[in-house]
Amino acid sequence: MSAIRKTGAPGAAAAAVGAFVILLAVAMLTLGGASASAAAATRHTRTHHSDAGRRHRHVRPRHRRRHRRVAVKRAIAMIPAVASWYYDEGNTACGFHAEYGVANKTLPCGTKVRLSYEGRTVLATVDDRGPFVYGRTFDLDQRTAAALGMWGVATVLCSQI
């Protein structure tokens, strides 16, 4: 005869394992376990199909915010430039006389330039070509030079607007 070993009621081990699994699931749901976060993750994700059958998972933001463009004032760098003045009469290379005009070789006609000299600032317009003396950047007409209080050759601070 073979010996049969009885450890308890039949199915007691299965009942104990079942109870443990149920307690584990309840604990994970109440404590925010993996299944709760997995449900939240699937709620806020979207699966895209690309070529070659691969799937890419992109997480969408919870709250969609509208992005507004905000005008940011740039700091304008004032650079030193050597300037002289000339008596502006007759025709100009650009074809017009500005109220406060400057001559420059490279800037396009009509470009606005901010000039500063000894605490005074003028917004001038490029209306002529020049200067034709080596080392000078601007030739100011007589009104621009008078507004800055500058006579002769001087170093001014300039920035393009």
MODELLER restraints for C-alpha pairs under 7 A, 6 or more apart:
rsr = mdl.restraints
at = mdl.atoms
rsr.add(forms.Gaussian(group=physical.xy_distance, feature=features.Distance(at['CA:28:A'], at['CA:34:A']), mean=6.93, stdev=0.5))
rsr.add(forms.Gaussian(group=physical.xy_distance, feature=features.Distance(at['CA:29:A'], at['CA:35:A']), mean=6.89, stdev=0.5))
rsr.add(forms.Gaussian(group=physical.xy_distance, feature=features.Distance(at['CA:29:A'], at['CA:36:A']), mean=6.05, stdev=0.5))
rsr.add(forms.Gaussian(group=physical.xy_distance, feature=features.Distance(at['CA:44:A'], at['CA:59:A']), mean=6.39, stdev=0.5))
rsr.add(forms.Gaussian(group=physical.xy_distance, feature=features.Distance(at['CA:44:A'], at['CA:60:A']), mean=5.87, stdev=0.5))
rsr.add(forms.Gaussian(group=physical.xy_distance, feature=features.Distance(at['CA:45:A'], at['CA:58:A']), mean=6.10, stdev=0.5))
rsr.add(forms.Gaussian(group=physical.xy_distance, feature=features.Distance(at['CA:45:A'], at['CA:59:A']), mean=4.72, stdev=0.5))
rsr.add(forms.Gaussian(group=physical.xy_distance, feature=features.Distance(at['CA:45:A'], at['CA:60:A']), mean=5.77, stdev=0.5))
rsr.add(forms.Gaussian(group=physical.xy_distance, feature=features.Distance(at['CA:46:A'], at['CA:57:A']), mean=6.20, stdev=0.5))
rsr.add(forms.Gaussian(group=physical.xy_distance, feature=features.Distance(at['CA:46:A'], at['CA:58:A']), mean=5.90, stdev=0.5))
rsr.add(forms.Gaussian(group=physical.xy_distance, feature=features.Distance(at['CA:46:A'], at['CA:59:A']), mean=6.65, stdev=0.5))
rsr.add(forms.Gaussian(group=physical.xy_distance, feature=features.Distance(at['CA:47:A'], at['CA:55:A']), mean=6.60, stdev=0.5))
rsr.add(forms.Gaussian(group=physical.xy_distance, feature=features.Distance(at['CA:47:A'], at['CA:56:A']), mean=6.04, stdev=0.5))
rsr.add(forms.Gaussian(group=physical.xy_distance, feature=features.Distance(at['CA:47:A'], at['CA:57:A']), mean=4.87, stdev=0.5))
rsr.add(forms.Gaussian(group=physical.xy_distance, feature=features.Distance(at['CA:47:A'], at['CA:58:A']), mean=6.58, stdev=0.5))
rsr.add(forms.Gaussian(group=physical.xy_distance, feature=features.Distance(at['CA:48:A'], at['CA:55:A']), mean=5.91, stdev=0.5))
rsr.add(forms.Gaussian(group=physical.xy_distance, feature=features.Distance(at['CA:48:A'], at['CA:56:A']), mean=5.56, stdev=0.5))
rsr.add(forms.Gaussian(group=physical.xy_distance, feature=features.Distance(at['CA:48:A'], at['CA:57:A']), mean=6.48, stdev=0.5))
rsr.add(forms.Gaussian(group=physical.xy_distance, feature=features.Distance(at['CA:49:A'], at['CA:55:A']), mean=5.05, stdev=0.5))
rsr.add(forms.Gaussian(group=physical.xy_distance, feature=features.Distance(at['CA:49:A'], at['CA:56:A']), mean=6.66, stdev=0.5))
rsr.add(forms.Gaussian(group=physical.xy_distance, feature=features.Distance(at['CA:76:A'], at['CA:159:A']), mean=6.74, stdev=0.5))
rsr.add(forms.Gaussian(group=physical.xy_distance, feature=features.Distance(at['CA:77:A'], at['CA:159:A']), mean=6.32, stdev=0.5))
rsr.add(forms.Gaussian(group=physical.xy_distance, feature=features.Distance(at['CA:78:A'], at['CA:157:A']), mean=5.43, stdev=0.5))
rsr.add(forms.Gaussian(group=physical.xy_distance, feature=features.Distance(at['CA:78:A'], at['CA:158:A']), mean=5.10, stdev=0.5))
rsr.add(forms.Gaussian(group=physical.xy_distance, feature=features.Distance(at['CA:78:A'], at['CA:159:A']), mean=5.02, stdev=0.5))
rsr.add(forms.Gaussian(group=physical.xy_distance, feature=features.Distance(at['CA:79:A'], at['CA:157:A']), mean=5.22, stdev=0.5))
rsr.add(forms.Gaussian(group=physical.xy_distance, feature=features.Distance(at['CA:79:A'], at['CA:158:A']), mean=5.38, stdev=0.5))
rsr.add(forms.Gaussian(group=physical.xy_distance, feature=features.Distance(at['CA:79:A'], at['CA:159:A']), mean=6.50, stdev=0.5))
rsr.add(forms.Gaussian(group=physical.xy_distance, feature=features.Distance(at['CA:80:A'], at['CA:155:A']), mean=6.25, stdev=0.5))
rsr.add(forms.Gaussian(group=physical.xy_distance, feature=features.Distance(at['CA:80:A'], at['CA:156:A']), mean=5.58, stdev=0.5))
rsr.add(forms.Gaussian(group=physical.xy_distance, feature=features.Distance(at['CA:80:A'], at['CA:157:A']), mean=4.41, stdev=0.5))
rsr.add(forms.Gaussian(group=physical.xy_distance, feature=features.Distance(at['CA:80:A'], at['CA:158:A']), mean=6.23, stdev=0.5))
rsr.add(forms.Gaussian(group=physical.xy_distance, feature=features.Distance(at['CA:81:A'], at['CA:137:A']), mean=5.93, stdev=0.5))
rsr.add(forms.Gaussian(group=physical.xy_distance, feature=features.Distance(at['CA:81:A'], at['CA:155:A']), mean=5.44, stdev=0.5))
rsr.add(forms.Gaussian(group=physical.xy_distance, feature=features.Distance(at['CA:81:A'], at['CA:156:A']), mean=5.43, stdev=0.5))
rsr.add(forms.Gaussian(group=physical.xy_distance, feature=features.Distance(at['CA:81:A'], at['CA:157:A']), mean=6.09, stdev=0.5))
rsr.add(forms.Gaussian(group=physical.xy_distance, feature=features.Distance(at['CA:81:A'], at['CA:158:A']), mean=6.70, stdev=0.5))
rsr.add(forms.Gaussian(group=physical.xy_distance, feature=features.Distance(at['CA:82:A'], at['CA:136:A']), mean=4.90, stdev=0.5))
rsr.add(forms.Gaussian(group=physical.xy_distance, feature=features.Distance(at['CA:82:A'], at['CA:137:A']), mean=5.57, stdev=0.5))
rsr.add(forms.Gaussian(group=physical.xy_distance, feature=features.Distance(at['CA:82:A'], at['CA:138:A']), mean=6.77, stdev=0.5))
rsr.add(forms.Gaussian(group=physical.xy_distance, feature=features.Distance(at['CA:82:A'], at['CA:154:A']), mean=5.80, stdev=0.5))
rsr.add(forms.Gaussian(group=physical.xy_distance, feature=features.Distance(at['CA:82:A'], at['CA:155:A']), mean=4.43, stdev=0.5))
rsr.add(forms.Gaussian(group=physical.xy_distance, feature=features.Distance(at['CA:82:A'], at['CA:156:A']), mean=6.26, stdev=0.5))
rsr.add(forms.Gaussian(group=physical.xy_distance, feature=features.Distance(at['CA:83:A'], at['CA:136:A']), mean=5.62, stdev=0.5))
rsr.add(forms.Gaussian(group=physical.xy_distance, feature=features.Distance(at['CA:83:A'], at['CA:137:A']), mean=5.85, stdev=0.5))
rsr.add(forms.Gaussian(group=physical.xy_distance, feature=features.Distance(at['CA:83:A'], at['CA:138:A']), mean=4.68, stdev=0.5))
rsr.add(forms.Gaussian(group=physical.xy_distance, feature=features.Distance(at['CA:83:A'], at['CA:139:A']), mean=5.66, stdev=0.5))
rsr.add(forms.Gaussian(group=physical.xy_distance, feature=features.Distance(at['CA:83:A'], at['CA:153:A']), mean=5.73, stdev=0.5))
rsr.add(forms.Gaussian(group=physical.xy_distance, feature=features.Distance(at['CA:83:A'], at['CA:154:A']), mean=5.57, stdev=0.5))
rsr.add(forms.Gaussian(group=physical.xy_distance, feature=features.Distance(at['CA:83:A'], at['CA:155:A']), mean=6.02, stdev=0.5))
rsr.add(forms.Gaussian(group=physical.xy_distance, feature=features.Distance(at['CA:83:A'], at['CA:156:A']), mean=6.60, stdev=0.5))
rsr.add(forms.Gaussian(group=physical.xy_distance, feature=features.Distance(at['CA:84:A'], at['CA:138:A']), mean=6.52, stdev=0.5))
rsr.add(forms.Gaussian(group=physical.xy_distance, feature=features.Distance(at['CA:84:A'], at['CA:139:A']), mean=4.97, stdev=0.5))
rsr.add(forms.Gaussian(group=physical.xy_distance, feature=features.Distance(at['CA:84:A'], at['CA:140:A']), mean=6.12, stdev=0.5))
rsr.add(forms.Gaussian(group=physical.xy_distance, feature=features.Distance(at['CA:84:A'], at['CA:152:A']), mean=5.70, stdev=0.5))
rsr.add(forms.Gaussian(group=physical.xy_distance, feature=features.Distance(at['CA:84:A'], at['CA:153:A']), mean=4.42, stdev=0.5))
rsr.add(forms.Gaussian(group=physical.xy_distance, feature=features.Distance(at['CA:84:A'], at['CA:154:A']), mean=6.47, stdev=0.5))
rsr.add(forms.Gaussian(group=physical.xy_distance, feature=features.Distance(at['CA:85:A'], at['CA:139:A']), mean=4.98, stdev=0.5))
rsr.add(forms.Gaussian(group=physical.xy_distance, feature=features.Distance(at['CA:85:A'], at['CA:140:A']), mean=4.37, stdev=0.5))
rsr.add(forms.Gaussian(group=physical.xy_distance, feature=features.Distance(at['CA:85:A'], at['CA:141:A']), mean=5.58, stdev=0.5))
rsr.add(forms.Gaussian(group=physical.xy_distance, feature=features.Distance(at['CA:85:A'], at['CA:142:A']), mean=6.37, stdev=0.5))
rsr.add(forms.Gaussian(group=physical.xy_distance, feature=features.Distance(at['CA:85:A'], at['CA:145:A']), mean=6.29, stdev=0.5))
rsr.add(forms.Gaussian(group=physical.xy_distance, feature=features.Distance(at['CA:85:A'], at['CA:151:A']), mean=6.97, stdev=0.5))
rsr.add(forms.Gaussian(group=physical.xy_distance, feature=features.Distance(at['CA:85:A'], at['CA:152:A']), mean=6.46, stdev=0.5))
rsr.add(forms.Gaussian(group=physical.xy_distance, feature=features.Distance(at['CA:86:A'], at['CA:139:A']), mean=6.44, stdev=0.5))
rsr.add(forms.Gaussian(group=physical.xy_distance, feature=features.Distance(at['CA:86:A'], at['CA:140:A']), mean=6.24, stdev=0.5))
rsr.add(forms.Gaussian(group=physical.xy_distance, feature=features.Distance(at['CA:86:A'], at['CA:141:A']), mean=5.34, stdev=0.5))
rsr.add(forms.Gaussian(group=physical.xy_distance, feature=features.Distance(at['CA:86:A'], at['CA:142:A']), mean=6.22, stdev=0.5))
rsr.add(forms.Gaussian(group=physical.xy_distance, feature=features.Distance(at['CA:87:A'], at['CA:141:A']), mean=5.91, stdev=0.5))
rsr.add(forms.Gaussian(group=physical.xy_distance, feature=features.Distance(at['CA:87:A'], at['CA:142:A']), mean=5.65, stdev=0.5))
rsr.add(forms.Gaussian(group=physical.xy_distance, feature=features.Distance(at['CA:88:A'], at['CA:141:A']), mean=5.46, stdev=0.5))
rsr.add(forms.Gaussian(group=physical.xy_distance, feature=features.Distance(at['CA:88:A'], at['CA:142:A']), mean=6.73, stdev=0.5))
rsr.add(forms.Gaussian(group=physical.xy_distance, feature=features.Distance(at['CA:92:A'], at['CA:127:A']), mean=6.62, stdev=0.5))
rsr.add(forms.Gaussian(group=physical.xy_distance, feature=features.Distance(at['CA:92:A'], at['CA:128:A']), mean=5.20, stdev=0.5))
rsr.add(forms.Gaussian(group=physical.xy_distance, feature=features.Distance(at['CA:93:A'], at['CA:127:A']), mean=6.96, stdev=0.5))
rsr.add(forms.Gaussian(group=physical.xy_distance, feature=features.Distance(at['CA:93:A'], at['CA:128:A']), mean=4.84, stdev=0.5))
rsr.add(forms.Gaussian(group=physical.xy_distance, feature=features.Distance(at['CA:93:A'], at['CA:129:A']), mean=5.90, stdev=0.5))
rsr.add(forms.Gaussian(group=physical.xy_distance, feature=features.Distance(at['CA:94:A'], at['CA:109:A']), mean=5.85, stdev=0.5))
rsr.add(forms.Gaussian(group=physical.xy_distance, feature=features.Distance(at['CA:94:A'], at['CA:127:A']), mean=5.28, stdev=0.5))
rsr.add(forms.Gaussian(group=physical.xy_distance, feature=features.Distance(at['CA:94:A'], at['CA:128:A']), mean=5.51, stdev=0.5))
rsr.add(forms.Gaussian(group=physical.xy_distance, feature=features.Distance(at['CA:96:A'], at['CA:127:A']), mean=6.38, stdev=0.5))
rsr.add(forms.Gaussian(group=physical.xy_distance, feature=features.Distance(at['CA:97:A'], at['CA:127:A']), mean=6.24, stdev=0.5))
rsr.add(forms.Gaussian(group=physical.xy_distance, feature=features.Distance(at['CA:98:A'], at['CA:125:A']), mean=6.27, stdev=0.5))
rsr.add(forms.Gaussian(group=physical.xy_distance, feature=features.Distance(at['CA:98:A'], at['CA:127:A']), mean=6.34, stdev=0.5))
rsr.add(forms.Gaussian(group=physical.xy_distance, feature=features.Distance(at['CA:100:A'], at['CA:124:A']), mean=4.85, stdev=0.5))
rsr.add(forms.Gaussian(group=physical.xy_distance, feature=features.Distance(at['CA:100:A'], at['CA:125:A']), mean=6.31, stdev=0.5))
rsr.add(forms.Gaussian(group=physical.xy_distance, feature=features.Distance(at['CA:100:A'], at['CA:143:A']), mean=6.10, stdev=0.5))
rsr.add(forms.Gaussian(group=physical.xy_distance, feature=features.Distance(at['CA:100:A'], at['CA:144:A']), mean=5.02, stdev=0.5))
rsr.add(forms.Gaussian(group=physical.xy_distance, feature=features.Distance(at['CA:101:A'], at['CA:124:A']), mean=5.33, stdev=0.5))
rsr.add(forms.Gaussian(group=physical.xy_distance, feature=features.Distance(at['CA:101:A'], at['CA:125:A']), mean=4.97, stdev=0.5))
rsr.add(forms.Gaussian(group=physical.xy_distance, feature=features.Distance(at['CA:101:A'], at['CA:126:A']), mean=5.75, stdev=0.5))
rsr.add(forms.Gaussian(group=physical.xy_distance, feature=features.Distance(at['CA:101:A'], at['CA:127:A']), mean=5.74, stdev=0.5))
rsr.add(forms.Gaussian(group=physical.xy_distance, feature=features.Distance(at['CA:101:A'], at['CA:140:A']), mean=6.39, stdev=0.5))
rsr.add(forms.Gaussian(group=physical.xy_distance, feature=features.Distance(at['CA:101:A'], at['CA:141:A']), mean=5.72, stdev=0.5))
rsr.add(forms.Gaussian(group=physical.xy_distance, feature=features.Distance(at['CA:101:A'], at['CA:144:A']), mean=6.40, stdev=0.5))
rsr.add(forms.Gaussian(group=physical.xy_distance, feature=features.Distance(at['CA:102:A'], at['CA:124:A']), mean=6.47, stdev=0.5))
rsr.add(forms.Gaussian(group=physical.xy_distance, feature=features.Distance(at['CA:102:A'], at['CA:125:A']), mean=6.07, stdev=0.5))
rsr.add(forms.Gaussian(group=physical.xy_distance, feature=features.Distance(at['CA:102:A'], at['CA:126:A']), mean=4.90, stdev=0.5))
rsr.add(forms.Gaussian(group=physical.xy_distance, feature=features.Distance(at['CA:102:A'], at['CA:127:A']), mean=6.04, stdev=0.5))
rsr.add(forms.Gaussian(group=physical.xy_distance, feature=features.Distance(at['CA:102:A'], at['CA:128:A']), mean=6.53, stdev=0.5))
rsr.add(forms.Gaussian(group=physical.xy_distance, feature=features.Distance(at['CA:102:A'], at['CA:138:A']), mean=6.42, stdev=0.5))
rsr.add(forms.Gaussian(group=physical.xy_distance, feature=features.Distance(at['CA:102:A'], at['CA:139:A']), mean=5.59, stdev=0.5))
rsr.add(forms.Gaussian(group=physical.xy_distance, feature=features.Distance(at['CA:102:A'], at['CA:140:A']), mean=4.49, stdev=0.5))
rsr.add(forms.Gaussian(group=physical.xy_distance, feature=features.Distance(at['CA:102:A'], at['CA:141:A']), mean=5.92, stdev=0.5))
rsr.add(forms.Gaussian(group=physical.xy_distance, feature=features.Distance(at['CA:103:A'], at['CA:126:A']), mean=5.65, stdev=0.5))
rsr.add(forms.Gaussian(group=physical.xy_distance, feature=features.Distance(at['CA:103:A'], at['CA:127:A']), mean=6.07, stdev=0.5))
rsr.add(forms.Gaussian(group=physical.xy_distance, feature=features.Distance(at['CA:103:A'], at['CA:128:A']), mean=4.40, stdev=0.5))
rsr.add(forms.Gaussian(group=physical.xy_distance, feature=features.Distance(at['CA:103:A'], at['CA:129:A']), mean=4.83, stdev=0.5))
rsr.add(forms.Gaussian(group=physical.xy_distance, feature=features.Distance(at['CA:103:A'], at['CA:130:A']), mean=5.14, stdev=0.5))
rsr.add(forms.Gaussian(group=physical.xy_distance, feature=features.Distance(at['CA:103:A'], at['CA:131:A']), mean=6.46, stdev=0.5))
rsr.add(forms.Gaussian(group=physical.xy_distance, feature=features.Distance(at['CA:103:A'], at['CA:138:A']), mean=5.61, stdev=0.5))
rsr.add(forms.Gaussian(group=physical.xy_distance, feature=features.Distance(at['CA:103:A'], at['CA:139:A']), mean=4.88, stdev=0.5))
rsr.add(forms.Gaussian(group=physical.xy_distance, feature=features.Distance(at['CA:103:A'], at['CA:140:A']), mean=6.32, stdev=0.5))
rsr.add(forms.Gaussian(group=physical.xy_distance, feature=features.Distance(at['CA:104:A'], at['CA:126:A']), mean=6.64, stdev=0.5))
rsr.add(forms.Gaussian(group=physical.xy_distance, feature=features.Distance(at['CA:104:A'], at['CA:128:A']), mean=6.61, stdev=0.5))
rsr.add(forms.Gaussian(group=physical.xy_distance, feature=features.Distance(at['CA:104:A'], at['CA:129:A']), mean=5.07, stdev=0.5))
rsr.add(forms.Gaussian(group=physical.xy_distance, feature=features.Distance(at['CA:104:A'], at['CA:130:A']), mean=4.97, stdev=0.5))
rsr.add(forms.Gaussian(group=physical.xy_distance, feature=features.Distance(at['CA:104:A'], at['CA:131:A']), mean=6.31, stdev=0.5))
rsr.add(forms.Gaussian(group=physical.xy_distance, feature=features.Distance(at['CA:104:A'], at['CA:137:A']), mean=6.46, stdev=0.5))
rsr.add(forms.Gaussian(group=physical.xy_distance, feature=features.Distance(at['CA:104:A'], at['CA:138:A']), mean=5.28, stdev=0.5))
rsr.add(forms.Gaussian(group=physical.xy_distance, feature=features.Distance(at['CA:104:A'], at['CA:139:A']), mean=6.80, stdev=0.5))
rsr.add(forms.Gaussian(group=physical.xy_distance, feature=features.Distance(at['CA:105:A'], at['CA:129:A']), mean=5.12, stdev=0.5))
rsr.add(forms.Gaussian(group=physical.xy_distance, feature=features.Distance(at['CA:105:A'], at['CA:130:A']), mean=5.09, stdev=0.5))
rsr.add(forms.Gaussian(group=physical.xy_distance, feature=features.Distance(at['CA:105:A'], at['CA:131:A']), mean=6.87, stdev=0.5))
rsr.add(forms.Gaussian(group=physical.xy_distance, feature=features.Distance(at['CA:109:A'], at['CA:126:A']), mean=5.32, stdev=0.5))
rsr.add(forms.Gaussian(group=physical.xy_distance, feature=features.Distance(at['CA:109:A'], at['CA:127:A']), mean=5.67, stdev=0.5))
rsr.add(forms.Gaussian(group=physical.xy_distance, feature=features.Distance(at['CA:110:A'], at['CA:125:A']), mean=5.57, stdev=0.5))
rsr.add(forms.Gaussian(group=physical.xy_distance, feature=features.Distance(at['CA:110:A'], at['CA:126:A']), mean=5.18, stdev=0.5))
rsr.add(forms.Gaussian(group=physical.xy_distance, feature=features.Distance(at['CA:110:A'], at['CA:127:A']), mean=6.25, stdev=0.5))
rsr.add(forms.Gaussian(group=physical.xy_distance, feature=features.Distance(at['CA:111:A'], at['CA:125:A']), mean=5.61, stdev=0.5))
rsr.add(forms.Gaussian(group=physical.xy_distance, feature=features.Distance(at['CA:111:A'], at['CA:126:A']), mean=5.42, stdev=0.5))
rsr.add(forms.Gaussian(group=physical.xy_distance, feature=features.Distance(at['CA:112:A'], at['CA:123:A']), mean=6.70, stdev=0.5))
rsr.add(forms.Gaussian(group=physical.xy_distance, feature=features.Distance(at['CA:112:A'], at['CA:124:A']), mean=5.75, stdev=0.5))
rsr.add(forms.Gaussian(group=physical.xy_distance, feature=features.Distance(at['CA:112:A'], at['CA:125:A']), mean=4.67, stdev=0.5))
rsr.add(forms.Gaussian(group=physical.xy_distance, feature=features.Distance(at['CA:112:A'], at['CA:126:A']), mean=6.62, stdev=0.5))
rsr.add(forms.Gaussian(group=physical.xy_distance, feature=features.Distance(at['CA:112:A'], at['CA:160:A']), mean=6.19, stdev=0.5))
rsr.add(forms.Gaussian(group=physical.xy_distance, feature=features.Distance(at['CA:112:A'], at['CA:161:A']), mean=5.39, stdev=0.5))
rsr.add(forms.Gaussian(group=physical.xy_distance, feature=features.Distance(at['CA:113:A'], at['CA:123:A']), mean=5.78, stdev=0.5))
rsr.add(forms.Gaussian(group=physical.xy_distance, feature=features.Distance(at['CA:113:A'], at['CA:124:A']), mean=5.26, stdev=0.5))
rsr.add(forms.Gaussian(group=physical.xy_distance, feature=features.Distance(at['CA:113:A'], at['CA:125:A']), mean=6.09, stdev=0.5))
rsr.add(forms.Gaussian(group=physical.xy_distance, feature=features.Distance(at['CA:113:A'], at['CA:158:A']), mean=6.76, stdev=0.5))
rsr.add(forms.Gaussian(group=physical.xy_distance, feature=features.Distance(at['CA:113:A'], at['CA:159:A']), mean=5.79, stdev=0.5))
rsr.add(forms.Gaussian(group=physical.xy_distance, feature=features.Distance(at['CA:113:A'], at['CA:160:A']), mean=4.57, stdev=0.5))
rsr.add(forms.Gaussian(group=physical.xy_distance, feature=features.Distance(at['CA:113:A'], at['CA:161:A']), mean=5.63, stdev=0.5))
rsr.add(forms.Gaussian(group=physical.xy_distance, feature=features.Distance(at['CA:114:A'], at['CA:121:A']), mean=6.91, stdev=0.5))
rsr.add(forms.Gaussian(group=physical.xy_distance, feature=features.Distance(at['CA:114:A'], at['CA:122:A']), mean=5.83, stdev=0.5))
rsr.add(forms.Gaussian(group=physical.xy_distance, feature=features.Distance(at['CA:114:A'], at['CA:123:A']), mean=4.57, stdev=0.5))
rsr.add(forms.Gaussian(group=physical.xy_distance, feature=features.Distance(at['CA:114:A'], at['CA:124:A']), mean=6.23, stdev=0.5))
rsr.add(forms.Gaussian(group=physical.xy_distance, feature=features.Distance(at['CA:114:A'], at['CA:158:A']), mean=5.50, stdev=0.5))
rsr.add(forms.Gaussian(group=physical.xy_distance, feature=features.Distance(at['CA:114:A'], at['CA:159:A']), mean=5.27, stdev=0.5))
rsr.add(forms.Gaussian(group=physical.xy_distance, feature=features.Distance(at['CA:114:A'], at['CA:160:A']), mean=6.26, stdev=0.5))
rsr.add(forms.Gaussian(group=physical.xy_distance, feature=features.Distance(at['CA:114:A'], at['CA:161:A']), mean=6.78, stdev=0.5))
rsr.add(forms.Gaussian(group=physical.xy_distance, feature=features.Distance(at['CA:115:A'], at['CA:121:A']), mean=5.59, stdev=0.5))
rsr.add(forms.Gaussian(group=physical.xy_distance, feature=features.Distance(at['CA:115:A'], at['CA:122:A']), mean=5.36, stdev=0.5))
rsr.add(forms.Gaussian(group=physical.xy_distance, feature=features.Distance(at['CA:115:A'], at['CA:123:A']), mean=6.41, stdev=0.5))
rsr.add(forms.Gaussian(group=physical.xy_distance, feature=features.Distance(at['CA:115:A'], at['CA:156:A']), mean=6.54, stdev=0.5))
rsr.add(forms.Gaussian(group=physical.xy_distance, feature=features.Distance(at['CA:115:A'], at['CA:157:A']), mean=5.67, stdev=0.5))
rsr.add(forms.Gaussian(group=physical.xy_distance, feature=features.Distance(at['CA:115:A'], at['CA:158:A']), mean=4.57, stdev=0.5))
rsr.add(forms.Gaussian(group=physical.xy_distance, feature=features.Distance(at['CA:115:A'], at['CA:159:A']), mean=6.82, stdev=0.5))
rsr.add(forms.Gaussian(group=physical.xy_distance, feature=features.Distance(at['CA:116:A'], at['CA:122:A']), mean=6.52, stdev=0.5))
rsr.add(forms.Gaussian(group=physical.xy_distance, feature=features.Distance(at['CA:116:A'], at['CA:156:A']), mean=5.75, stdev=0.5))
rsr.add(forms.Gaussian(group=physical.xy_distance, feature=features.Distance(at['CA:116:A'], at['CA:157:A']), mean=5.04, stdev=0.5))
rsr.add(forms.Gaussian(group=physical.xy_distance, feature=features.Distance(at['CA:116:A'], at['CA:158:A']), mean=6.40, stdev=0.5))
rsr.add(forms.Gaussian(group=physical.xy_distance, feature=features.Distance(at['CA:117:A'], at['CA:148:A']), mean=5.95, stdev=0.5))
rsr.add(forms.Gaussian(group=physical.xy_distance, feature=features.Distance(at['CA:117:A'], at['CA:156:A']), mean=5.18, stdev=0.5))
rsr.add(forms.Gaussian(group=physical.xy_distance, feature=features.Distance(at['CA:117:A'], at['CA:157:A']), mean=6.53, stdev=0.5))
rsr.add(forms.Gaussian(group=physical.xy_distance, feature=features.Distance(at['CA:120:A'], at['CA:148:A']), mean=5.53, stdev=0.5))
rsr.add(forms.Gaussian(group=physical.xy_distance, feature=features.Distance(at['CA:121:A'], at['CA:148:A']), mean=6.57, stdev=0.5))
rsr.add(forms.Gaussian(group=physical.xy_distance, feature=features.Distance(at['CA:122:A'], at['CA:148:A']), mean=6.83, stdev=0.5))
rsr.add(forms.Gaussian(group=physical.xy_distance, feature=features.Distance(at['CA:130:A'], at['CA:139:A']), mean=6.52, stdev=0.5))
rsr.add(forms.Gaussian(group=physical.xy_distance, feature=features.Distance(at['CA:131:A'], at['CA:137:A']), mean=6.68, stdev=0.5))
rsr.add(forms.Gaussian(group=physical.xy_distance, feature=features.Distance(at['CA:131:A'], at['CA:138:A']), mean=6.01, stdev=0.5))
rsr.add(forms.Gaussian(group=physical.xy_distance, feature=features.Distance(at['CA:131:A'], at['CA:139:A']), mean=5.42, stdev=0.5))
rsr.add(forms.Gaussian(group=physical.xy_distance, feature=features.Distance(at['CA:145:A'], at['CA:151:A']), mean=6.55, stdev=0.5))
